[in-house]
Amino acid sequence: MNVPQPEAFSIKRGGNVLPSPRVSVVMPAFNAARFIASAIESVKAQTFRDFELFVVNDGSPDTDELNVVLAPFLDDIVFVDQANLGAGPARNRAIDLARGELIAFLDADDEWLPNFLAEQVEKIDSGWDMAYADAELFGDAAPTEHTFMESAPSEGEVTVASLLDFSCNVITSGTVARKSVILATGQFETVDTRAQDFHLWIRIAAAGFRIGYTDKVLLRYRVHTENLSGDSIQRVEREIAVFKRVRETIELSPSELLILERQLRGLEIDLELEKGKSHLVNRDFTAARRSFSRAKAARPSIKLKAVCLAARFAPRLLLRIYVRKHSDHLGLIRAETTASSWTAFSVISALLRLFSE
């Protein structure tokens, strides 16, 4: 059996691609055929024109469809084809091949507004080593009239501490950085690619490079069923994994380490809560009660006490409340209950805010 080698790849540079661009745009593609044309069009619509666009097919299962979608764009892009290695190694491939001094990231299901590059390059030119922007949330699972920073804010200076405690939150598709900075800090991880972008931002901040941001909306971040990380359990597990990797691979100050350990404790509790919700919607009420009880033991609160009581004495009513609060996303969970008439009581009503998160 032929095992794909990490260094095996092909590259096709379109005839219209600039020979010496200021910016290299990096777009990994995996199961991307559905949305990638809109992403590419948003790059082509930029008012700042001094760029090249890399599209890296990371061994995508939809390669045949992807090739059809990309055919009209081949003259305008640098197309790289490789075995599936993950988003981090796919981005690294483009970074290694990039001719620009600046690297801009855009995922294949997101879109830039026309002034994105112009404003981000201007911010870099004002002295920052890396810059990111706010994003409009759109798509079939997006909350209405919300931006990325409204749910994941950035406040104050971007430091290792502010990244670790989520005071500053970077959206990869809104990020531009100096290529020299990315290379100096080791690029994206290749061994464990879960949340590898977060790990890179930490390394950039730890190395003393300046990271800035704007709260201006300069892109559109697509929220759909495929990128909701299907289940929140996997999202929390990724966060736990990357925090552990940061602890093991990056030298932190005592205060930074305290923040990291506090975050890990909180994420472990969040994981139990998400497991409890998953068990609940799958009607495994015993397992749900155990997960909620473990969360309550670690994070005592009136709400969690109410959840545990409901999980023990009225699990079906608890399920109905949860499903009712998540009626917009029932397609994402396997719930066999209906929104039929039901009677609520005061203790259970305290759960509404918890389950609305």
GIFENLIN-V63285 format. One record per residue. PHI is phi in degrees with one decimal (999 if undefined). Layout:
BEGIN
phi: [PHI;PHI]
END
This chain:
BEGIN
phi: [999;-85.2;-94.9;-58.0;-90.6;-55.8;-88.9;-80.2;-159.7;-123.4;-139.3;-128.5;-98.5;-64.0;-65.3;-94.0;-73.2;-64.7;-75.5;-138.7;-76.4;-76.9;-122.5;-111.3;-91.3;-115.2;-132.3;-74.3;-128.8;-146.4;51.1;-110.0;-58.9;-65.5;-120.7;-65.2;-60.7;-65.3;-63.5;-64.6;-60.1;-67.9;-71.6;-63.9;-86.2;-65.5;-71.7;-82.5;-106.5;-87.9;-145.3;-123.0;-119.3;-96.4;-114.9;-109.9;-76.9;-90.0;58.2;-67.8;-62.6;-100.1;-55.4;-59.2;-67.1;-61.0;-61.8;-66.5;-65.7;-80.5;-50.6;-69.2;-104.3;-60.8;-71.2;-109.5;-130.4;-102.2;-102.2;-115.5;-121.6;-148.7;-66.6;-68.4;-122.8;109.6;-63.2;-61.8;-60.9;-64.3;-65.8;-60.0;-58.0;-66.5;-61.0;-61.2;-88.0;-65.0;-99.7;-81.8;-82.0;-117.1;-116.0;-118.0;-105.7;-145.6;-74.7;-71.5;-110.3;-108.7;-143.7;-91.3;-78.1;-57.3;-97.1;-57.1;-62.8;-57.6;-75.0;-72.9;-64.7;-60.9;-67.6;-61.9;-66.4;-83.5;124.7;-85.2;-92.4;-152.3;-144.3;-137.5;-131.3;-81.4;-136.6;-74.2;-91.4;-144.3;117.0;-72.3;-123.0;-82.3;-66.5;-76.7;53.3;-127.1;-113.3;-58.7;-73.5;-71.3;-100.1;-133.6;-72.1;-123.6;-136.8;79.7;-73.9;-84.9;-133.7;-57.7;-62.6;-70.1;-72.0;-66.7;-93.7;64.4;-73.5;-126.7;-129.7;-95.0;-102.6;-60.1;-67.0;-107.6;-110.1;-127.9;-144.2;-68.4;-59.9;-61.1;-69.3;-62.7;-67.4;-65.3;-103.0;95.0;58.9;-79.3;-61.3;-115.4;-82.6;-123.6;-93.5;-74.4;55.7;-66.3;-67.2;-59.0;-61.7;-66.7;-61.1;-62.4;-64.2;-63.7;-65.6;-64.8;-79.8;90.5;-76.9;-89.6;-113.8;-120.2;-155.3;-128.1;-88.7;-75.7;-76.7;-120.9;-154.7;-122.0;-102.7;-81.5;-112.1;-139.4;-60.2;-72.9;-106.3;-75.9;61.7;25.1;-121.4;-68.0;-58.8;-63.8;-61.0;-67.0;-61.5;-63.6;-65.2;-62.3;-62.1;-70.8;-64.1;-66.4;-67.1;-60.0;-61.1;-82.9;-118.6;-123.2;-75.2;-110.8;-74.0;-55.8;-68.5;-66.4;-65.8;-62.8;-61.2;-59.3;-64.6;-63.5;-63.6;-61.4;-60.8;-64.9;-67.6;-63.0;-68.2;-57.0;-63.0;-64.5;-63.3;-66.4;-64.0;-61.5;-63.0;-62.9;-62.0;-61.8;-70.1;-95.4;62.2;-93.7;-68.1;-65.0;-65.6;-61.3;-60.7;-65.6;-65.8;-63.5;-66.7;-64.4;-64.9;-64.7;-62.5;-87.5;-137.6;-62.1;-162.2;-63.6;-62.7;-68.3;-63.3;-65.1;-59.7;-63.7;-62.6;-66.1;-63.0;-84.9;-105.0;-143.8;-63.3;-70.4;-67.2;-60.0;-62.6;-62.5;-62.7;-62.4;-64.1;-61.7;-70.9;-116.5;-62.4;-72.5;-125.6;-62.9;-68.6;-91.3;-128.9;-94.6;-110.2;-104.9;-99.9;-123.7;-90.4;-72.2;-61.6;-151.1;-108.6;-97.5;-129.7;-61.0;-62.9;-68.1;-62.3;-66.4;-80.5;-58.6;-67.3;-57.5;-84.2;-86.1;-72.8]
END
